[in-house]
Amino acid sequence: MNLLLAKELLFTLPSVKSKHLMKKPEFIILIDDDEATNYYHDVIIQDSGIDTRVLSFEYAEKALDYFRSPDCIFVKEHCKGIIFLDINMPGMNGWDFLKEFENLPDHPKESITIFILTTSENPIDLTKAEKSARVKGFIMKPLTTELLNGIVDKHLSPISE
């Protein structure tokens, strides 16, 4: 698997914007047990210039409940989204979330791209992320506007002008 690491992302992105409009995520979901971290990342997302809505969950279980709900926007409207998932959380951790996420119906599952966003420098976590078909990147906190814009540009399909 070709897992995207943050430092690879920074060095592989073109410095000039493409003449294509990039398909932006309609939602970005933050799953992190730290409220202040979610707030900070929400500010980064808003400052990035990406026209998106942000959902934050401090508990992985609550995020799964949302995805299972008939009110889930990904089920109702078939939206595209990105999840930034912390690994180390009380109760259900990020790895447990990923296992349960696989049990969801194809929609919303197929419309969401997942990135690990963590402080963990444990090589075991990186190896687990590399082995996961669902995880598209392993990023060290904090998220920056440069990283976010790079992720969106690299991982969401271009739409011709």
Rosetta constraint file for C-alpha pairs under 8 A:
AtomPair CA 1 CA 130 HARMONIC 6.25 0.50
AtomPair CA 1 CA 131 HARMONIC 6.83 0.50
AtomPair CA 1 CA 133 HARMONIC 7.36 0.50
AtomPair CA 2 CA 130 HARMONIC 7.36 0.50
AtomPair CA 3 CA 129 HARMONIC 7.62 0.50
AtomPair CA 3 CA 130 HARMONIC 5.57 0.50
AtomPair CA 3 CA 135 HARMONIC 7.52 0.50
AtomPair CA 3 CA 136 HARMONIC 5.58 0.50
AtomPair CA 3 CA 137 HARMONIC 5.28 0.50
AtomPair CA 3 CA 138 HARMONIC 7.29 0.50
AtomPair CA 4 CA 8 HARMONIC 6.54 0.50
AtomPair CA 4 CA 9 HARMONIC 6.58 0.50
AtomPair CA 4 CA 136 HARMONIC 6.05 0.50
AtomPair CA 4 CA 137 HARMONIC 4.29 0.50
AtomPair CA 4 CA 138 HARMONIC 6.46 0.50
AtomPair CA 5 CA 9 HARMONIC 6.29 0.50
AtomPair CA 5 CA 137 HARMONIC 5.59 0.50
AtomPair CA 5 CA 138 HARMONIC 5.30 0.50
AtomPair CA 5 CA 139 HARMONIC 6.09 0.50
AtomPair CA 6 CA 10 HARMONIC 6.45 0.50
AtomPair CA 6 CA 137 HARMONIC 7.43 0.50
AtomPair CA 6 CA 138 HARMONIC 6.81 0.50
AtomPair CA 6 CA 139 HARMONIC 5.23 0.50
AtomPair CA 6 CA 140 HARMONIC 7.28 0.50
AtomPair CA 6 CA 147 HARMONIC 7.03 0.50
AtomPair CA 7 CA 11 HARMONIC 6.53 0.50
AtomPair CA 8 CA 12 HARMONIC 6.07 0.50
AtomPair CA 9 CA 13 HARMONIC 6.18 0.50
AtomPair CA 9 CA 147 HARMONIC 7.39 0.50
AtomPair CA 9 CA 150 HARMONIC 6.72 0.50
AtomPair CA 9 CA 151 HARMONIC 7.51 0.50
AtomPair CA 10 CA 146 HARMONIC 7.99 0.50
AtomPair CA 10 CA 147 HARMONIC 7.08 0.50
AtomPair CA 10 CA 150 HARMONIC 7.31 0.50
AtomPair CA 13 CA 150 HARMONIC 6.68 0.50
AtomPair CA 13 CA 154 HARMONIC 7.62 0.50
AtomPair CA 19 CA 161 HARMONIC 7.65 0.50
AtomPair CA 20 CA 158 HARMONIC 6.09 0.50
AtomPair CA 20 CA 159 HARMONIC 6.11 0.50
AtomPair CA 20 CA 160 HARMONIC 5.29 0.50
AtomPair CA 20 CA 161 HARMONIC 5.75 0.50
AtomPair CA 21 CA 158 HARMONIC 5.98 0.50
AtomPair CA 21 CA 159 HARMONIC 5.38 0.50
AtomPair CA 21 CA 160 HARMONIC 6.30 0.50
AtomPair CA 21 CA 161 HARMONIC 6.19 0.50
AtomPair CA 22 CA 152 HARMONIC 7.74 0.50
AtomPair CA 22 CA 153 HARMONIC 6.29 0.50
AtomPair CA 22 CA 156 HARMONIC 6.81 0.50
AtomPair CA 22 CA 157 HARMONIC 6.47 0.50
AtomPair CA 22 CA 158 HARMONIC 4.48 0.50
AtomPair CA 22 CA 159 HARMONIC 5.78 0.50
AtomPair CA 23 CA 152 HARMONIC 7.98 0.50
AtomPair CA 23 CA 156 HARMONIC 5.79 0.50
AtomPair CA 23 CA 157 HARMONIC 5.86 0.50
AtomPair CA 23 CA 158 HARMONIC 5.68 0.50
AtomPair CA 23 CA 159 HARMONIC 6.16 0.50
AtomPair CA 24 CA 50 HARMONIC 6.94 0.50
AtomPair CA 24 CA 51 HARMONIC 7.08 0.50
AtomPair CA 24 CA 52 HARMONIC 7.25 0.50
AtomPair CA 24 CA 80 HARMONIC 7.92 0.50
AtomPair CA 24 CA 152 HARMONIC 6.63 0.50
AtomPair CA 24 CA 156 HARMONIC 6.90 0.50
AtomPair CA 25 CA 51 HARMONIC 7.93 0.50
AtomPair CA 25 CA 52 HARMONIC 6.13 0.50
AtomPair CA 25 CA 79 HARMONIC 7.80 0.50
AtomPair CA 25 CA 80 HARMONIC 5.22 0.50
AtomPair CA 25 CA 81 HARMONIC 4.79 0.50
AtomPair CA 25 CA 82 HARMONIC 6.53 0.50
AtomPair CA 25 CA 152 HARMONIC 7.47 0.50
AtomPair CA 25 CA 156 HARMONIC 7.73 0.50
AtomPair CA 26 CA 51 HARMONIC 7.46 0.50
AtomPair CA 26 CA 52 HARMONIC 4.91 0.50
AtomPair CA 26 CA 53 HARMONIC 6.19 0.50
AtomPair CA 26 CA 79 HARMONIC 6.10 0.50
AtomPair CA 26 CA 80 HARMONIC 5.58 0.50
AtomPair CA 26 CA 81 HARMONIC 5.77 0.50
AtomPair CA 27 CA 52 HARMONIC 5.37 0.50
AtomPair CA 27 CA 53 HARMONIC 4.74 0.50
AtomPair CA 27 CA 54 HARMONIC 5.62 0.50
AtomPair CA 27 CA 55 HARMONIC 7.17 0.50
AtomPair CA 27 CA 79 HARMONIC 7.55 0.50
AtomPair CA 27 CA 80 HARMONIC 6.74 0.50
AtomPair CA 27 CA 81 HARMONIC 4.72 0.50
AtomPair CA 27 CA 82 HARMONIC 6.58 0.50
AtomPair CA 28 CA 52 HARMONIC 6.89 0.50
AtomPair CA 28 CA 53 HARMONIC 6.29 0.50
AtomPair CA 28 CA 54 HARMONIC 4.89 0.50
AtomPair CA 28 CA 55 HARMONIC 6.33 0.50
AtomPair CA 28 CA 81 HARMONIC 5.55 0.50
AtomPair CA 28 CA 82 HARMONIC 4.84 0.50
AtomPair CA 28 CA 83 HARMONIC 5.87 0.50
AtomPair CA 28 CA 84 HARMONIC 7.56 0.50
AtomPair CA 29 CA 54 HARMONIC 5.79 0.50
AtomPair CA 29 CA 55 HARMONIC 4.76 0.50
AtomPair CA 29 CA 56 HARMONIC 5.72 0.50
AtomPair CA 29 CA 57 HARMONIC 7.63 0.50
AtomPair CA 29 CA 81 HARMONIC 7.36 0.50
AtomPair CA 29 CA 82 HARMONIC 6.12 0.50
AtomPair CA 29 CA 83 HARMONIC 4.62 0.50
AtomPair CA 29 CA 84 HARMONIC 6.19 0.50
AtomPair CA 30 CA 38 HARMONIC 6.40 0.50
AtomPair CA 30 CA 41 HARMONIC 7.95 0.50
AtomPair CA 30 CA 54 HARMONIC 7.45 0.50
AtomPair CA 30 CA 55 HARMONIC 6.23 0.50
AtomPair CA 30 CA 56 HARMONIC 4.64 0.50
AtomPair CA 30 CA 57 HARMONIC 6.13 0.50
AtomPair CA 30 CA 83 HARMONIC 5.99 0.50
AtomPair CA 30 CA 84 HARMONIC 5.08 0.50
AtomPair CA 30 CA 85 HARMONIC 6.37 0.50
AtomPair CA 31 CA 38 HARMONIC 7.76 0.50
AtomPair CA 31 CA 56 HARMONIC 6.01 0.50
AtomPair CA 31 CA 57 HARMONIC 4.87 0.50
AtomPair CA 31 CA 58 HARMONIC 5.90 0.50
AtomPair CA 31 CA 59 HARMONIC 6.85 0.50
AtomPair CA 31 CA 60 HARMONIC 6.31 0.50
AtomPair CA 31 CA 63 HARMONIC 7.25 0.50
AtomPair CA 31 CA 83 HARMONIC 7.26 0.50
AtomPair CA 31 CA 84 HARMONIC 6.20 0.50
AtomPair CA 31 CA 85 HARMONIC 4.95 0.50
AtomPair CA 31 CA 86 HARMONIC 6.11 0.50
AtomPair CA 32 CA 37 HARMONIC 7.38 0.50
AtomPair CA 32 CA 38 HARMONIC 6.53 0.50
AtomPair CA 32 CA 56 HARMONIC 7.76 0.50
AtomPair CA 32 CA 57 HARMONIC 6.43 0.50
AtomPair CA 32 CA 58 HARMONIC 5.06 0.50
AtomPair CA 32 CA 59 HARMONIC 6.88 0.50
AtomPair CA 32 CA 60 HARMONIC 7.68 0.50
AtomPair CA 32 CA 85 HARMONIC 6.46 0.50
AtomPair CA 32 CA 86 HARMONIC 5.16 0.50
AtomPair CA 32 CA 89 HARMONIC 6.99 0.50
AtomPair CA 33 CA 57 HARMONIC 7.40 0.50
AtomPair CA 33 CA 58 HARMONIC 4.08 0.50
AtomPair CA 33 CA 59 HARMONIC 5.86 0.50
AtomPair CA 33 CA 86 HARMONIC 7.83 0.50
AtomPair CA 33 CA 89 HARMONIC 5.73 0.50
AtomPair CA 33 CA 90 HARMONIC 7.44 0.50
AtomPair CA 34 CA 38 HARMONIC 6.41 0.50
AtomPair CA 34 CA 58 HARMONIC 6.46 0.50
AtomPair CA 35 CA 39 HARMONIC 6.18 0.50
AtomPair CA 35 CA 58 HARMONIC 6.64 0.50
AtomPair CA 36 CA 40 HARMONIC 6.12 0.50
AtomPair CA 37 CA 41 HARMONIC 6.11 0.50
AtomPair CA 38 CA 42 HARMONIC 6.00 0.50
AtomPair CA 38 CA 56 HARMONIC 6.53 0.50
AtomPair CA 39 CA 43 HARMONIC 6.34 0.50
AtomPair CA 40 CA 44 HARMONIC 6.38 0.50
AtomPair CA 41 CA 45 HARMONIC 6.14 0.50
AtomPair CA 41 CA 142 HARMONIC 7.52 0.50
AtomPair CA 41 CA 143 HARMONIC 6.33 0.50
AtomPair CA 42 CA 46 HARMONIC 6.22 0.50
AtomPair CA 42 CA 54 HARMONIC 6.79 0.50
AtomPair CA 43 CA 47 HARMONIC 6.06 0.50
AtomPair CA 44 CA 48 HARMONIC 6.10 0.50
AtomPair CA 44 CA 143 HARMONIC 7.27 0.50
AtomPair CA 44 CA 144 HARMONIC 6.33 0.50
AtomPair CA 44 CA 145 HARMONIC 5.86 0.50
AtomPair CA 45 CA 49 HARMONIC 7.46 0.50
AtomPair CA 45 CA 50 HARMONIC 6.99 0.50
AtomPair CA 45 CA 145 HARMONIC 6.76 0.50
AtomPair CA 45 CA 148 HARMONIC 7.40 0.50
AtomPair CA 46 CA 50 HARMONIC 6.94 0.50
AtomPair CA 46 CA 51 HARMONIC 7.95 0.50
AtomPair CA 47 CA 145 HARMONIC 7.11 0.50
AtomPair CA 48 CA 145 HARMONIC 5.04 0.50
AtomPair CA 48 CA 146 HARMONIC 7.86 0.50
AtomPair CA 48 CA 148 HARMONIC 7.40 0.50
AtomPair CA 48 CA 149 HARMONIC 6.91 0.50
AtomPair CA 50 CA 149 HARMONIC 7.71 0.50
AtomPair CA 57 CA 62 HARMONIC 6.54 0.50
AtomPair CA 57 CA 63 HARMONIC 5.89 0.50
AtomPair CA 58 CA 62 HARMONIC 7.70 0.50
AtomPair CA 59 CA 63 HARMONIC 6.69 0.50
AtomPair CA 59 CA 89 HARMONIC 7.67 0.50
AtomPair CA 59 CA 90 HARMONIC 7.98 0.50
AtomPair CA 59 CA 91 HARMONIC 7.82 0.50
AtomPair CA 59 CA 92 HARMONIC 7.38 0.50
AtomPair CA 60 CA 64 HARMONIC 6.36 0.50
AtomPair CA 60 CA 92 HARMONIC 5.87 0.50
AtomPair CA 60 CA 93 HARMONIC 6.88 0.50
AtomPair CA 60 CA 94 HARMONIC 7.17 0.50
AtomPair CA 60 CA 97 HARMONIC 6.07 0.50
AtomPair CA 61 CA 65 HARMONIC 6.17 0.50
AtomPair CA 61 CA 92 HARMONIC 6.49 0.50
AtomPair CA 61 CA 97 HARMONIC 7.46 0.50
AtomPair CA 62 CA 66 HARMONIC 6.23 0.50
AtomPair CA 63 CA 67 HARMONIC 6.39 0.50
AtomPair CA 64 CA 68 HARMONIC 6.19 0.50
AtomPair CA 64 CA 97 HARMONIC 7.50 0.50
AtomPair CA 64 CA 100 HARMONIC 7.65 0.50
AtomPair CA 64 CA 101 HARMONIC 7.01 0.50
AtomPair CA 65 CA 69 HARMONIC 6.13 0.50
AtomPair CA 66 CA 71 HARMONIC 7.60 0.50
AtomPair CA 66 CA 72 HARMONIC 5.91 0.50
AtomPair CA 67 CA 72 HARMONIC 5.57 0.50
AtomPair CA 67 CA 74 HARMONIC 7.67 0.50
AtomPair CA 67 CA 75 HARMONIC 7.97 0.50
AtomPair CA 67 CA 104 HARMONIC 7.71 0.50
AtomPair CA 67 CA 108 HARMONIC 7.12 0.50
AtomPair CA 68 CA 72 HARMONIC 7.09 0.50
AtomPair CA 68 CA 104 HARMONIC 7.12 0.50
AtomPair CA 70 CA 75 HARMONIC 7.14 0.50
AtomPair CA 70 CA 76 HARMONIC 7.42 0.50
AtomPair CA 71 CA 75 HARMONIC 7.56 0.50
AtomPair CA 71 CA 76 HARMONIC 6.85 0.50
AtomPair CA 72 CA 76 HARMONIC 6.28 0.50
AtomPair CA 73 CA 77 HARMONIC 5.58 0.50
AtomPair CA 73 CA 78 HARMONIC 7.12 0.50
AtomPair CA 73 CA 79 HARMONIC 6.85 0.50
AtomPair CA 74 CA 78 HARMONIC 4.76 0.50
AtomPair CA 74 CA 79 HARMONIC 4.95 0.50
AtomPair CA 74 CA 80 HARMONIC 7.24 0.50
AtomPair CA 74 CA 107 HARMONIC 7.06 0.50
AtomPair CA 74 CA 108 HARMONIC 5.08 0.50
AtomPair CA 74 CA 111 HARMONIC 7.34 0.50
AtomPair CA 75 CA 79 HARMONIC 7.77 0.50
AtomPair CA 75 CA 107 HARMONIC 6.01 0.50
AtomPair CA 75 CA 108 HARMONIC 5.43 0.50
AtomPair CA 78 CA 107 HARMONIC 7.31 0.50
AtomPair CA 78 CA 108 HARMONIC 7.05 0.50
AtomPair CA 78 CA 111 HARMONIC 7.11 0.50
AtomPair CA 79 CA 111 HARMONIC 6.61 0.50
AtomPair CA 80 CA 111 HARMONIC 4.99 0.50
AtomPair CA 80 CA 112 HARMONIC 5.92 0.50
AtomPair CA 81 CA 111 HARMONIC 6.36 0.50
AtomPair CA 81 CA 112 HARMONIC 4.74 0.50
AtomPair CA 81 CA 113 HARMONIC 6.34 0.50
AtomPair CA 82 CA 112 HARMONIC 5.41 0.50
AtomPair CA 82 CA 113 HARMONIC 4.74 0.50
AtomPair CA 82 CA 114 HARMONIC 5.76 0.50
AtomPair CA 82 CA 115 HARMONIC 7.52 0.50
AtomPair CA 83 CA 112 HARMONIC 6.90 0.50
AtomPair CA 83 CA 113 HARMONIC 6.19 0.50
AtomPair CA 83 CA 114 HARMONIC 4.71 0.50
AtomPair CA 83 CA 115 HARMONIC 6.12 0.50
AtomPair CA 84 CA 114 HARMONIC 6.16 0.50
AtomPair CA 84 CA 115 HARMONIC 5.03 0.50
AtomPair CA 84 CA 116 HARMONIC 5.74 0.50
AtomPair CA 84 CA 117 HARMONIC 5.56 0.50
AtomPair CA 85 CA 94 HARMONIC 6.28 0.50
AtomPair CA 85 CA 114 HARMONIC 7.12 0.50
AtomPair CA 85 CA 115 HARMONIC 6.15 0.50
AtomPair CA 85 CA 116 HARMONIC 4.80 0.50
AtomPair CA 85 CA 117 HARMONIC 5.44 0.50
AtomPair CA 85 CA 118 HARMONIC 7.54 0.50
AtomPair CA 86 CA 93 HARMONIC 7.69 0.50
AtomPair CA 86 CA 94 HARMONIC 5.72 0.50
AtomPair CA 86 CA 116 HARMONIC 5.93 0.50
AtomPair CA 86 CA 117 HARMONIC 5.20 0.50
AtomPair CA 86 CA 118 HARMONIC 5.13 0.50
AtomPair CA 87 CA 93 HARMONIC 5.58 0.50
AtomPair CA 87 CA 94 HARMONIC 4.04 0.50
AtomPair CA 87 CA 95 HARMONIC 6.44 0.50
AtomPair CA 87 CA 116 HARMONIC 7.01 0.50
AtomPair CA 87 CA 117 HARMONIC 7.55 0.50
AtomPair CA 87 CA 118 HARMONIC 6.21 0.50
AtomPair CA 87 CA 120 HARMONIC 7.67 0.50
AtomPair CA 88 CA 93 HARMONIC 5.54 0.50
AtomPair CA 88 CA 94 HARMONIC 6.51 0.50
AtomPair CA 88 CA 118 HARMONIC 7.72 0.50
AtomPair CA 88 CA 120 HARMONIC 7.85 0.50
AtomPair CA 89 CA 93 HARMONIC 4.77 0.50
AtomPair CA 89 CA 94 HARMONIC 6.98 0.50
AtomPair CA 92 CA 96 HARMONIC 5.76 0.50
AtomPair CA 92 CA 97 HARMONIC 6.46 0.50
AtomPair CA 93 CA 97 HARMONIC 6.25 0.50
AtomPair CA 94 CA 98 HARMONIC 6.30 0.50
AtomPair CA 95 CA 99 HARMONIC 6.47 0.50
AtomPair CA 96 CA 100 HARMONIC 6.36 0.50
AtomPair CA 97 CA 101 HARMONIC 5.89 0.50
AtomPair CA 98 CA 102 HARMONIC 6.38 0.50
AtomPair CA 98 CA 134 HARMONIC 7.96 0.50
AtomPair CA 99 CA 103 HARMONIC 7.22 0.50
AtomPair CA 100 CA 104 HARMONIC 7.22 0.50
AtomPair CA 101 CA 109 HARMONIC 7.28 0.50
AtomPair CA 102 CA 109 HARMONIC 7.46 0.50
AtomPair CA 104 CA 108 HARMONIC 7.44 0.50
AtomPair CA 104 CA 109 HARMONIC 6.38 0.50
AtomPair CA 105 CA 109 HARMONIC 6.43 0.50
AtomPair CA 106 CA 110 HARMONIC 5.49 0.50
AtomPair CA 107 CA 111 HARMONIC 6.56 0.50
AtomPair CA 108 CA 112 HARMONIC 6.83 0.50
AtomPair CA 113 CA 134 HARMONIC 7.37 0.50
AtomPair CA 113 CA 135 HARMONIC 7.34 0.50
AtomPair CA 113 CA 136 HARMONIC 6.88 0.50
AtomPair CA 114 CA 134 HARMONIC 6.48 0.50
AtomPair CA 114 CA 135 HARMONIC 5.10 0.50
AtomPair CA 114 CA 136 HARMONIC 5.93 0.50
AtomPair CA 114 CA 137 HARMONIC 7.41 0.50
AtomPair CA 115 CA 135 HARMONIC 5.56 0.50
AtomPair CA 115 CA 136 HARMONIC 5.52 0.50
AtomPair CA 115 CA 137 HARMONIC 4.78 0.50
AtomPair CA 115 CA 138 HARMONIC 5.98 0.50
AtomPair CA 115 CA 139 HARMONIC 7.17 0.50
AtomPair CA 116 CA 129 HARMONIC 7.62 0.50
AtomPair CA 116 CA 135 HARMONIC 6.99 0.50
AtomPair CA 116 CA 137 HARMONIC 6.15 0.50
AtomPair CA 116 CA 138 HARMONIC 4.79 0.50
AtomPair CA 116 CA 139 HARMONIC 5.92 0.50
AtomPair CA 117 CA 138 HARMONIC 6.30 0.50
AtomPair CA 117 CA 139 HARMONIC 4.85 0.50
AtomPair CA 117 CA 140 HARMONIC 5.72 0.50
AtomPair CA 117 CA 141 HARMONIC 5.85 0.50
AtomPair CA 117 CA 142 HARMONIC 7.74 0.50
AtomPair CA 117 CA 143 HARMONIC 7.55 0.50
AtomPair CA 118 CA 138 HARMONIC 7.73 0.50
AtomPair CA 118 CA 139 HARMONIC 6.35 0.50
AtomPair CA 118 CA 140 HARMONIC 5.09 0.50
AtomPair CA 118 CA 141 HARMONIC 5.31 0.50
AtomPair CA 118 CA 142 HARMONIC 7.96 0.50
AtomPair CA 119 CA 140 HARMONIC 5.49 0.50
AtomPair CA 119 CA 141 HARMONIC 5.55 0.50
AtomPair CA 120 CA 125 HARMONIC 7.29 0.50
AtomPair CA 120 CA 140 HARMONIC 7.37 0.50
AtomPair CA 121 CA 125 HARMONIC 7.59 0.50
AtomPair CA 121 CA 126 HARMONIC 7.84 0.50
AtomPair CA 122 CA 126 HARMONIC 6.83 0.50
AtomPair CA 123 CA 127 HARMONIC 6.17 0.50
AtomPair CA 124 CA 128 HARMONIC 6.17 0.50
AtomPair CA 125 CA 129 HARMONIC 6.19 0.50
AtomPair CA 126 CA 130 HARMONIC 6.17 0.50
AtomPair CA 126 CA 138 HARMONIC 6.89 0.50
AtomPair CA 127 CA 131 HARMONIC 6.29 0.50
AtomPair CA 128 CA 132 HARMONIC 6.34 0.50
AtomPair CA 129 CA 135 HARMONIC 6.01 0.50
AtomPair CA 129 CA 137 HARMONIC 7.53 0.50
AtomPair CA 129 CA 138 HARMONIC 6.81 0.50
AtomPair CA 130 CA 135 HARMONIC 7.38 0.50
AtomPair CA 139 CA 143 HARMONIC 7.78 0.50
AtomPair CA 143 CA 147 HARMONIC 6.53 0.50
AtomPair CA 143 CA 148 HARMONIC 6.86 0.50
AtomPair CA 144 CA 148 HARMONIC 6.13 0.50
AtomPair CA 145 CA 149 HARMONIC 5.99 0.50
AtomPair CA 146 CA 150 HARMONIC 6.09 0.50
AtomPair CA 147 CA 151 HARMONIC 6.10 0.50
AtomPair CA 148 CA 152 HARMONIC 6.27 0.50
AtomPair CA 149 CA 153 HARMONIC 6.06 0.50
AtomPair CA 150 CA 154 HARMONIC 5.94 0.50
AtomPair CA 151 CA 155 HARMONIC 5.79 0.50
AtomPair CA 152 CA 156 HARMONIC 5.64 0.50
AtomPair CA 153 CA 157 HARMONIC 7.97 0.50
